[in-house]
Amino acid sequence: MSQRIKKYTVLAYPDMGPEAVAALEVEDFPAIVVIDSTGDNYYETGQAPYRKL
């Protein structure tokens, strides 16, 4: 996954090292969006049909 990070910029608290607030610019980063912009939660809506069994 680290090969997908193209740019790493520390935004705040650089003295905290790896716990600093940073912006990452990534390319072709595989990710699953669980909560969308309307607040729908995939963990709830995706499992709902199977809970009725």
C-alpha positions in Angstrom: 0.0 0.0 0.0 2.9 2.4 0.7 3.8 2.3 -3.0 0.5 4.0 -3.8 1.4 7.2 -1.7 2.8 9.8 -4.1 3.1 12.8 -1.8 3.2 13.1 2.0 2.8 16.6 3.5 2.8 17.3 7.3 0.1 19.9 8.1 0.4 20.2 11.8 2.4 18.9 14.8 5.6 17.9 13.0 7.3 17.2 16.3 5.0 14.3 16.9 6.6 12.3 14.1 4.3 9.5 12.7 1.3 10.9 14.7 1.5 14.3 13.1 -1.5 15.5 11.1 -0.6 14.9 7.4 -2.1 15.0 3.9 -1.5 12.0 1.7 -1.8 12.2 -2.1 -2.4 8.6 -3.3 -2.9 7.0 -6.7 -4.8 3.8 -7.5 -5.4 3.2 -3.8 -7.9 0.3 -3.3 -10.5 1.3 -0.8 -14.1 0.5 0.2 -16.3 3.4 1.1 -18.5 2.3 4.0 -20.4 5.5 4.7 -21.4 7.6 1.8 -22.2 11.4 1.5 -25.8 10.9 2.5 -25.0 8.9 5.7 -25.9 5.5 4.4 -23.9 2.8 6.1 -22.9 -0.1 3.9 -22.4 -2.4 6.9 -26.0 -1.9 7.9 -27.7 -1.8 4.4 -25.5 -4.6 3.0 -26.3 -7.0 5.8 -30.0 -6.2 6.2 -31.3 -8.7 3.6 -29.4 -11.6 5.3 -30.6 -10.8 8.8 -34.1 -11.9 7.8 -33.0 -15.5 7.1 
